[in-house]
Amino acid sequence: MSRLFSFPNPVNEVAARLVAAGVVVMAVSTIVFDLPWLTLVIAYGFIARVAAGPRFSPLGQFVTRVLTPRLPFAAKPVPGPPKRFAQAMGAVMSTAAAVLALGFGLTTAAWVVLGALAAAATLEAAFGYCLGCRIFALGMRLGLVPEEVCVECNDIWARARA
């Protein structure tokens, strides 16, 4: 059971960026076309990816099994724990947007939250800048995240430069 609900480590950054691009498309579509129900789909995807990586996420499955293998890019392994933390941040934000939109009818507030999520996902998709990963690294530097959670994360900025 613990293997079923495990997160990959390392993670292919190419796949992670493509998933982020999918999140951008869904979030922007939700806002532009005023589709509050789509917040549930987005939230489910994040929750599924936090729980088990791409295993239960339709977007994750499409990206890892269909899209990524067909692209001419080599896999770029990066540590999994920061990516899982970033997915958890997305889960919190998308769930908050769903509750605001569907639970309270506050679509404007939901779209602000979803817009912030889309902005963070755009940074990841377009520039390879994982905001959640940076926050995770800061948490490690401040001692909020124990070193044993991600030994290879100790100098994530050096890895990004390499």
C-alpha positions as CSV (number, residue, x, y, z in Angstrom):
1,M,0.0,0.0,0.0
2,S,2.8,2.4,0.8
3,R,4.3,1.8,-2.7
4,L,1.0,2.6,-4.3
5,F,1.0,5.9,-2.5
6,S,4.6,6.9,-3.1
7,F,6.0,9.9,-5.0
8,P,8.8,9.4,-7.5
9,N,12.3,10.4,-6.6
10,P,13.9,11.6,-8.8
11,V,11.3,13.3,-11.0
12,N,11.7,14.0,-14.7
13,E,11.7,17.8,-14.9
14,V,10.6,17.7,-18.5
15,A,7.4,15.9,-17.5
16,A,6.9,18.2,-14.5
17,R,7.1,21.3,-16.8
18,L,4.6,19.7,-19.2
19,V,2.2,19.0,-16.3
20,A,2.6,22.6,-15.2
21,A,1.7,23.7,-18.7
22,G,-1.5,21.5,-18.6
23,V,-2.4,23.2,-15.3
24,V,-1.9,26.6,-16.9
25,V,-4.3,25.7,-19.7
26,M,-6.9,24.3,-17.3
27,A,-6.7,27.2,-14.9
28,V,-6.8,29.9,-17.6
29,S,-9.7,28.1,-19.3
30,T,-11.6,27.9,-16.0
31,I,-11.2,31.7,-15.5
32,V,-11.8,32.8,-19.1
33,F,-14.8,30.6,-19.7
34,D,-16.2,30.9,-16.2
35,L,-16.2,27.2,-15.5
36,P,-16.2,26.8,-11.7
37,W,-16.7,23.0,-11.9
38,L,-13.3,22.7,-13.5
39,T,-11.7,23.8,-10.2
40,L,-12.7,20.3,-8.9
41,V,-10.8,18.7,-11.8
42,I,-7.7,20.8,-11.1
43,A,-7.8,20.1,-7.4
44,Y,-8.3,16.4,-7.9
45,G,-5.2,16.4,-10.2
46,F,-3.0,18.1,-7.6
47,I,-4.3,15.9,-4.7
48,A,-3.7,12.7,-6.8
49,R,-0.2,13.8,-7.7
50,V,0.7,14.6,-4.1
51,A,-0.6,11.2,-3.0
52,A,1.1,9.1,-5.7
53,G,2.9,11.1,-8.3
54,P,1.4,10.7,-11.8
55,R,-0.2,7.3,-10.9
56,F,-3.8,8.6,-10.3
57,S,-3.6,11.8,-12.2
58,P,-5.1,11.8,-15.8
59,L,-2.9,14.8,-16.7
60,G,0.2,13.1,-15.1
61,Q,-0.6,9.8,-17.0
62,F,-1.0,11.6,-20.3
63,V,2.3,13.6,-19.8
64,T,4.4,10.7,-18.6
65,R,3.0,7.9,-20.8
66,V,2.0,9.6,-24.0
67,L,3.6,13.1,-24.4
68,T,7.0,13.0,-22.8
69,P,8.2,9.7,-24.6
70,R,7.4,11.3,-28.0
71,L,9.4,14.5,-27.4
72,P,13.0,14.8,-28.5
73,F,14.1,15.9,-25.0
74,A,16.3,13.9,-22.7
75,A,15.0,13.2,-19.2
76,K,16.3,15.7,-16.6
77,P,16.1,14.1,-13.2
78,V,15.5,16.4,-10.2
79,P,14.8,15.6,-6.6
80,G,11.3,14.5,-5.9
81,P,10.5,16.0,-2.4
82,P,10.5,19.6,-3.6
83,K,8.3,18.7,-6.5
84,R,5.9,17.0,-4.1
85,F,5.9,20.0,-1.9
86,A,5.1,22.2,-4.9
87,Q,2.2,19.8,-5.8
88,A,0.9,20.2,-2.3
89,M,0.9,23.9,-2.6
90,G,-1.1,23.5,-5.8
91,A,-3.5,21.2,-4.0
92,V,-4.1,23.8,-1.3
93,M,-4.6,26.6,-3.7
94,S,-6.8,24.7,-6.2
95,T,-8.9,23.3,-3.3
96,A,-9.3,26.8,-1.9
97,A,-10.5,28.0,-5.3
98,A,-13.0,25.1,-5.6
99,V,-14.4,25.8,-2.1
100,L,-14.6,29.5,-2.8
101,A,-16.3,29.0,-6.2
102,L,-18.5,26.0,-5.6
103,G,-19.1,26.2,-1.9
104,F,-19.6,29.9,-1.4
105,G,-20.2,31.2,-4.9
106,L,-17.3,33.6,-4.6
107,T,-16.0,33.1,-8.1
108,T,-14.0,36.4,-8.2
109,A,-12.0,35.3,-5.2
110,A,-11.6,31.9,-6.6
111,W,-10.3,33.3,-9.9
112,V,-7.8,35.4,-8.0
113,V,-6.5,32.3,-6.2
114,L,-6.5,30.3,-9.4
115,G,-4.8,33.1,-11.2
116,A,-2.0,33.0,-8.7
117,L,-1.7,29.3,-9.2
118,A,-1.6,29.8,-13.0
119,A,1.2,32.3,-12.5
120,A,3.3,29.9,-10.5
121,A,2.6,27.1,-12.9
122,T,3.6,29.4,-15.8
123,L,6.9,30.0,-14.1
124,E,7.5,26.3,-14.0
125,A,6.3,25.5,-17.5
126,A,7.9,28.4,-19.3
127,F,11.1,29.0,-17.4
128,G,11.7,25.9,-15.3
129,Y,11.4,28.1,-12.1
130,C,9.6,26.0,-9.5
131,L,8.3,28.4,-6.9
132,G,7.3,25.5,-4.5
133,C,10.8,24.0,-4.9
134,R,12.4,27.4,-3.9
135,I,10.1,27.6,-0.9
136,F,11.0,24.0,0.0
137,A,14.8,24.9,-0.3
138,L,14.3,27.9,1.9
139,G,12.5,25.7,4.5
140,M,15.5,23.4,4.5
141,R,17.9,26.3,4.9
142,L,15.9,27.6,7.8
143,G,15.8,24.1,9.4
144,L,12.0,23.8,8.9
145,V,12.5,20.8,6.7
146,P,14.8,18.1,8.1
147,E,17.9,17.3,5.9
148,E,17.0,13.6,5.7
149,V,13.8,14.5,3.8
150,C,15.9,15.4,0.8
151,V,19.7,15.0,1.2
152,E,20.3,16.0,-2.5
153,C,18.3,19.2,-2.0
154,N,20.8,20.8,0.2
155,D,22.1,23.0,-2.7
156,I,19.2,23.0,-5.2
157,W,20.5,26.3,-6.6
158,A,23.8,24.8,-7.5
159,R,22.0,22.0,-9.3
160,A,20.0,24.6,-11.3
161,R,23.1,26.3,-12.4
162,A,24.7,23.1,-13.6
